[in-house]
Amino acid sequence: MMTALSTLASSPAVQLAATTSRTSTGEAVQFWVLATIAVLGALGTVLMKKSVHSALSLAGTMIVLAVFYLAQGAYFLGIVQIVVYTGAIMMLFLFVVMLVGITAADSLKETLKGQRWMAAGCGIGFGILLIAGIGNASLDTFAGAGQANSGGNVQGLARLVFTNYVWAFEITGALLITAAVGAMVLTHRERTEERRTQRELSEARVRDGLQVTPLPPPGTYARHNAVDIPALLPDGSTSDLSVSSTLRDRGQIRDVSTDAMRRLAALDQSAAEWLGRKGLKAEDVTGAGEIATSASDRAEEGAK
Amino acid sequence: MNPANYLYLAALLFTIGAAGVLIRRNAIVVFMCVELMLNACNLAFVTFSRMHGNLDGQVIAFFTMVVAAAEVVVGLAIIVSIFRSRHSASVDDANLMKL
């Protein structure tokens, strides 16, 4: 495998591509297509309202950058980019978004007046300066990666890391251990009070007298048992306690208590039409109209 | 194609990331924008490494990745602990240097 890679790296085609001062047409096409995606992903990271969407846009940009590394002969970095960035770091971000993000909406209150517009102006000015600086720099040297990769990309990197950069490499090990310990120290919580036993909890429930029995489960007697469908009480009304408070706050509760009656009324109506009893009123046939009106009334009440 | 186009792309991504750090209030999104800036720098390092024909740029980009991983771990731990005590991930609410 290694010999195959190194023969590939030292093959004449790679050397040829490395010695020309401009890249191939294929790479140009790849660049223009993927650069567009990368910029769109970066803009999505900044502009998306929900942090999950921002994280996914950023993951797309990082994968595009990994392809760019591979195209530029940095094979090891391309793979590490996918494994470390999109694999580990972005998943860590998604974990924290899951822990924090649901209630963490961006505040629209401006602490500093006009800060957003000033920040956007600063960003545009900075970008113009940076790009103009690159445009004025003399970038006429182009050696290509072929010569540097002639002994294999991973072997060349390993030689550098363990000779010229061995001190930085060892410091990196210390940094990683410090970061791991730091994260554990920061997120660790000491329990300052004793854990309440089941007996104490039940005594507190009876003392408060708000809800002594367990909460009703969702969907009881309500034709469905999904979590967003409230249980029906004996008088036919719905019990808000049976649905999770998050769904209640978002207004995502589905009331299906009138669905069966409405479906029956619709069935009767269509049967009457199919039998050609158009002269008769719907109420005269089966009383379907009555049921339909009462069902729709109840639905409206439920909506209110 | 001139390989300097990779540098222009890196500059553009860095600018977008910097603007995002200034504009957004959600600490997690601010952090993602910092990651974007680090990635843009890595792209510039790799491009320079290819232009000059040696691997030093790639080694530096590799070290940047390691430092970014360590930074993300500690930063997200700080965000989680601030969220626990202040029930908000907005950078405006963390205006006191204590929990």
Interface residues (C-beta under 8 A of the other chain):
Chain A: A18 R22 T23 T25 E27 A28 F31 A35 A38 V39 A42 L43 T45 V46 S51 S54 A55 L58 T61 M62 L65 F68 Y69 Q72 G73 A74 F76 L77 V80 Q81 V84 Y85 A88 I89 L92 F93 V96 V97 L99 V100 G101 T103 A104 A105 D106 S107 K109 T111 Q115 R116 A119 A120 C122 G123 I124 F126 G127 L130 I131 I134 L139 T141 F142 A143 G144 A145 Q147 A148 N149 N153 G156 L157 L160 V161 N164 Y165 A168 F169 T172 L175 L176 T178 A179 A180 G182 A183 L186 T187 R189
Chain B: M1 N2 P3 A4 N5 Y6 L7 Y8 L9 A11 L12 L13 F14 T15 I16 G17 A18 A19 G20 L22 I23 R24 R25 N26 I28 V29 F31 M32 C33 E35 L36 N39 N42 L43 V46 T47 S49 R50 M51 H52 G53 N54 L55 D56 Q58 V59 A61 F62 F63 M65 V66 V67 A68 A69 A70 E71 V72 V73 V74 L76 A77 I78 I79 V80 S81 F83 R84 H87 S88 A89 S90 D92 D93
